[in-house]
């Protein structure tokens, strides 16, 4: 089993910044991808940013230039630095992980990010 523990969400005014963290623990053999998704009320969960084991990064178009994903492999921890936040960034943000040679997806419990206008 793999556990993902997120932190760093909260309430911020538009234009502000937040930093999310996600620490993975448990039966971690080899991480394939690790990253962040979000789900706003009434909407489907969507990709925000992911990073692969070869350090390839993918961002949603809506966050490019504002969000930065990074990983500390030694700590199995991924971060999401969110700058210039907009009200439309308001959502529950979920950490995600999958491992090489495994079809299973792991999700964190989610952390609320609210951006006021």
N, C-alpha and C positions, 0 to 999 in steps of 0.2 A: 504493500500500500504506500501511496504517496500522499502527503499532506501539504497543502498550500495555504500559507497564512499571509493575508494582505493587511496593509496598514497605510495610513496617509490620506485617506479621504476626508472630506469636510465641506464647509461652506466658505465660498470665496466670492468676492465681487468680480464682475467682468473686468478683464485685463489683468487679473491676478494670476498667481502661480500656485501649484500644488505638486508634491512629489509622492508618488505611490511606490510602495515596496511590496515585494512578494517573495517570501522565503519558502523554499521547498525542502521537505525532509522526508525520511522514510526510506523506502526501497528504491533509491535512485541509482540506476546502473549507468545509463548514458542518455543525456538529454538530447532530443532531436530538435525540438523547438520550444520556446518559452515566450509568453507574451501576454497581451492584454486585449480583452474584448469589452464591449459595453452594451448596456441595454437600457434604453429610455422607456418611460411609460408608454404602453401601447405600440411599441415598436419591436422589431426583431433584434436579437443580439447581433452585433456587428464587430468586425475586426477593427482594432485601433492600431496596434503595432505588434509585430512579432520579430523575434531574432532566432536564427538557426544556429546549430552547432558550428557551422562554418562562418558565423558572424554576418550572414546575409540578413538584411533588415528590410521589412516591408511596413509601410505606413498607409493608413487610409488617406485618401486625398484630402479629406476634411481637416486633417491634423498636421499635414506636412508643413514643416517650417515652424511649427509651434510646439510639438511634442518631440521628446527624445527618449528612446528606449536604450537601456544599457544593462549589462549583466556582469555579475562577479561570479565567475564559474566556481571558484574555490568555496564560495558561500552558497552556491545554488540559489542565488538571489537575483531577481530582475527588478529593475526600477523603471518608472515612467515619470520623467520630468515634464510637467505640463505648464506651458507659459501662454500668456495672452489668452487666457480662458474666455470662452464665450458662453452665453446662456444655453446655447444648443449643445454644449458639451455636458450638460447635466444628465446624469445617468448613474446606474450602478455599474461599476467597473469590476470585471472578473479577471483574475489571473488564470492562465491556461498553460498546461505543460503536456507534452507527449514525449515518449522515449523511443529510441531506435529499436526497430524490430518488434514493436508492440503497437497493436491497434487501439489501445485504450487511451482515452483522454482524461486528464485530471483538471478539475476546476476548483478555484477558491470559493469562499463563501460570499464574496462580493463586498465592495466598499462603496458607499454612496459619495458621489461628487455632485455638489449643487453650486451652480454659478448664478448669482443674482445680477440683474441688470441695473 
